[in-house]
Amino acid sequence: MTTVLVDAEGSDEQRRQQLYDGTIMFYTPRDSVAALRDHAWELISAAFDPVDPREAQEQLEVEKFVERAAPLKTEFTHSLRSKELLRDLLVDFGCEPETTYFDLPKLRIVTHSGYLTAGVGYAYKAHRDVWYAAPMCQQNWWFPLVDIGSTSALAFHPQYWNEPVDNTSSGFDPYRWNATGRKDAAKYIKADDRPHPTTSGPVPNDPQIRVVGGASSMLIFSAAHLHSTVPNTSGRTRFSIDFRTASLVDLEARHGAANVDNESTGTTLRDFLRASDFTPLPEELIGQYDEGSTHDGTLVFDPTAAG
């Protein structure tokens, strides 16, 4: 059974343990989330001006859409203001800034009706984030910038929480991904053959859970949850933000969700920054998670190298 808790009270430590047990957390809109949302929407509106971003795909050729979306995503993710607002958000949610680490927030753009499903608009197939070489104590945070419905949400596949799924994670290494797949995202428009880890075959769509909320409502869930992007049939482009956190306490204790089927190599922990001062994790701790990789690629992604 998977539980969805709404506006749950309790400490961050209690929340993390519930997440590691498979609970999904939903929070109604907060000012701290809205502040990050407004910052992102200002950048989005400027990038697509004078077109309404939610309807831009109706007025732009897909190549022109990508020309606007690609630098927009990079600007948002790597701006100092995004980091500062994210730190404030985490403090508002009760996270200890000295021991909470986050990766940079990502702007996701999901167009409707199959207009763009590759590259900067990639529609994620069923996957666990741990298949992308994430630590088992990683928590995923996700919120929409505009109101969404069930036809433009995330889908969770809870029957696989404790059940292994045949998957392609053994072929994923984050350092090769940084050097090619992540760097070249904007080059993929009609199709996307990058090695995103996913299930080896189809998985039943049902039962599934779709948690639907308004703009600036927050979902938090374990990186071990199998989830996917719902094909957007809403008639409007969906904009959302996601980021990930990891507790230094849990990293040092090797505490987190159970690993049922992840075979990826390397680690994404070099992407994480301490909330208090934006410094990276100690390399000696990262080394404890850096397993199986040949280090053939780029250890830390360089946004200036993006094609």
Steps between C-alpha positions, in 0.01 A plus 500: 500500500625848410386787722463859379528746789362853453668791684664256739640637823813379673875546471710463188651185653153349540408597145814346355430169672144497368630570150746210528202279588322599179270778622424782256470849648274772356503858622256773405655825368743691718652845457854356483402277208311783331811720520707246305206451263473878435872526431476219247186640339664839452782334306256283304281795404803699382629207294170451315395866483261609351344154486317339794746225603217249552389549140836563333503163325194609303689797355858381465667236288645240731859599414424862595338379821817310592715806417313686774461215748859373510675818625203570728544169681873560544451856625247394762696201627831679541390842626604601851146620565364149440742358757410765756126448460545125518694534825220714645244240391687219673527696823125566482442123474704438813824378340823570688709715260833378641423134431263520202649483152313570177566469131421796277132548418390389153230664290293238318295582193244241391316599184168347404389273217848369422635836376839453675585184693879499456797700625400806704139375494575136576198310631636261763407135466452285809815520711640527849737791558742264668551346154668833416769423762325688780558402865230291667438782751414749226167680526332642190312831517264596215249780449304647207528865401146503368187314608497145365249222461530123484591520129821695568623355829752246626397136532630278778504121462490391864466127436873503420615672819638175640500303175797493262437598139715398204673822399793653313670671794812284461582705189480836674802691629455868600845601381435382144157663529659833599740483207244420231135437585453796731722734298327431169136513615404793273614306192221245541172620352327230294633201693710430809731200507699605805544216751232604748461206739150354487320168519616231259143434392155646553356512849126507569368855527259403775482518788658845509481811713473852360518776761356818351543844650501868412793722415769494773362186669786265590555128460784329689582133445785253518736467206424127517137546386422382148333793326444645155380806310132482411457571125377858492157519335389812687533735203760717677871471563585393854781676684637351822808512721672213671806461715646239731633502855714272712572518872861488610386301803344231280787499252752437776281228653423340159133537591223517243251300298576140405678437170289242318635519145744788436822406316626842388863595562660817635309758703322832452610628840751743348197697377383567857563823692457577869195717554676735744788613278477309167819302557528141370508181699839379626675297233581222748128450563419509129764234447304258719215516246710517184477133412565312178579795273806532279469881536495516121331835445433816701472478878321835538278639224616828343201698367728716282584188297138427411435480129 
